[in-house]
Structures are given as structure tokens and as C-alpha cells.
Amino acid sequence: MDTRQCLECNEPVKGRIDKKFCSDYCRNAYNNRVNKDSKNLIRNINNRLRKNYKILSELNVSGKTKVTRSKLYDRGFDFQFFTSLYKTKTGNTYFYIYDQGYLPLENETFLLIKKET
């Protein structure tokens, strides 16, 4: 007699010998519960990147402009989240969120640029 039980609801599992769940619902519920923490982390990071991208896009309509640090902070920009760095031969480091970038300048100002693709 087969005594396998569903990993989610503990109901008897019928069918293939390697089957672990009694239904698609239980399989999805189990995997969502198991992966919840890592998915939340990724979702939160993506939300921060999306917000930073939106802020840069709204402030940089011309493709190249200067803004102050306080203007970025006031809109909720988070300087810890970016997708890539580009270091020039002169030593300047541009921070990018996808195709929107910024370069820290003097006096708490930033040059916002859009990378041409």
C-alpha cells in the first residue's frame, strides 16, 4: 500500500511514484511558502531600483542635467541601489540604473545623464 503524503496538506498522494503533492494548488502553495523570503528580498530590491529609475527619468527629461542631492533625497532616491558602474579614464565613476545614470560632482550636485542605446 502506498503511504505517500502531500508535503503541503498531508493528504494521500496518488499517481506517479515521484509525485510529492496531491494537487497543483498544494504544489504552488508549498513552493510559494518555501521561497517567500528570497522572493520578498528580490521584490523589494526591484521596487527600489524602479523608484530610483523613475526619479532619474523625471528629473532628466533633456538627457543631461544637474540636480542637487537634496532634490534627489526629497523625492525618495536611495543611493545604495544601482545596477552598474562605469569608471572613465579620468577616474570619474558614473552610477547607472539601467540607462539612467548620475555622476557625483562638487557641492552636493549630480550630473544626470541618459545612456544612448
C-alpha positions as CSV (number, residue, x, y, z in Angstrom):
1,M,0.0,0.0,0.0
2,D,1.2,3.5,-0.9
3,T,1.6,5.8,2.1
4,R,3.0,8.9,0.5
5,Q,1.5,12.1,1.8
6,C,1.3,15.6,0.2
7,L,4.1,17.9,1.5
8,E,1.6,20.7,1.9
9,C,-1.7,19.3,3.3
10,N,-0.6,15.7,4.3
11,E,-3.4,14.1,2.2
12,P,-2.6,10.9,0.4
13,V,-0.8,11.3,-2.9
14,K,-1.9,9.1,-5.8
15,G,-0.1,8.7,-9.1
16,R,3.5,8.5,-10.1
17,I,6.0,7.2,-7.6
18,D,7.9,10.5,-7.5
19,K,4.8,12.7,-7.1
20,K,5.0,14.9,-3.9
21,F,1.8,16.9,-3.9
22,C,-1.9,15.9,-4.2
23,S,-2.7,18.9,-6.5
24,D,-1.3,21.9,-8.4
25,Y,-2.8,24.1,-5.7
26,C,-0.7,22.4,-2.9
27,R,2.4,22.4,-5.1
28,N,2.1,26.1,-5.7
29,A,1.2,26.9,-2.1
30,Y,4.2,24.9,-0.8
31,N,6.7,26.5,-3.3
32,N,5.4,30.0,-2.5
33,R,5.8,29.4,1.2
34,V,9.3,27.9,0.9
35,N,10.5,30.7,-1.5
36,K,8.8,33.6,0.2
37,D,11.8,35.2,1.9
38,S,14.1,35.2,-1.2
39,K,11.2,36.4,-3.4
40,N,10.4,39.3,-1.0
41,L,14.1,40.4,-1.0
42,I,14.2,40.4,-4.8
43,R,10.8,42.2,-5.0
44,N,11.9,44.9,-2.5
45,I,15.2,45.5,-4.4
46,N,13.4,45.7,-7.7
47,N,10.9,48.2,-6.3
48,R,13.8,50.4,-5.0
49,L,15.5,50.2,-8.5
50,R,12.2,51.0,-10.2
51,K,11.7,54.0,-7.9
52,N,15.2,55.3,-8.4
53,Y,14.8,54.9,-12.2
54,K,11.6,56.8,-12.2
55,I,13.1,59.7,-10.2
56,L,16.1,60.0,-12.6
57,S,13.8,59.8,-15.6
58,E,11.5,62.5,-14.3
59,L,14.4,64.9,-13.4
60,N,16.4,64.2,-16.6
61,V,14.0,64.9,-19.4
62,S,16.6,66.5,-21.7
63,G,19.1,63.6,-21.4
64,K,21.7,65.7,-19.4
65,T,21.0,67.9,-16.4
66,K,22.3,68.9,-13.0
67,V,20.4,68.4,-9.7
68,T,21.2,68.8,-6.0
69,R,21.4,65.9,-3.6
70,S,18.5,67.3,-1.6
71,K,16.3,67.3,-4.7
72,L,17.0,63.6,-5.1
73,Y,16.6,62.8,-1.4
74,D,13.3,64.8,-1.3
75,R,11.9,62.5,-4.0
76,G,13.0,59.4,-2.1
77,F,16.1,58.5,-4.1
78,D,18.2,55.7,-2.5
79,F,21.9,56.0,-3.4
80,Q,22.5,52.4,-2.3
81,F,20.7,50.9,-5.2
82,F,22.0,50.9,-8.8
83,T,22.5,48.4,-11.5
84,S,26.1,49.2,-12.8
85,L,29.1,51.4,-12.5
86,Y,31.1,53.0,-15.3
87,K,34.6,54.3,-14.5
88,T,36.1,56.7,-17.0
89,K,39.8,57.0,-17.9
90,T,40.0,60.2,-15.9
91,G,38.7,58.4,-12.7
92,N,35.1,59.6,-12.7
93,T,32.6,57.0,-11.6
94,Y,29.1,57.0,-13.1
95,F,26.4,55.1,-11.3
96,Y,23.6,53.7,-13.5
97,I,20.1,52.4,-13.0
98,Y,19.7,50.7,-16.4
99,D,20.2,53.5,-18.9
100,Q,19.7,56.4,-16.4
101,G,23.0,57.5,-14.8
102,Y,24.4,60.0,-12.4
103,L,27.8,61.4,-11.6
104,P,28.6,63.0,-8.2
105,L,30.0,66.5,-8.7
106,E,31.2,69.1,-6.2
107,N,29.0,70.9,-3.8
108,E,26.4,68.1,-3.4
109,T,25.3,68.3,-7.0
110,F,24.9,65.5,-9.5
111,L,25.1,65.3,-13.3
112,L,22.2,63.2,-14.6
113,I,22.7,61.5,-17.9
114,K,20.9,59.0,-20.1
115,K,22.9,56.4,-21.9
116,E,22.2,56.2,-25.6
117,T,21.3,52.6,-26.6
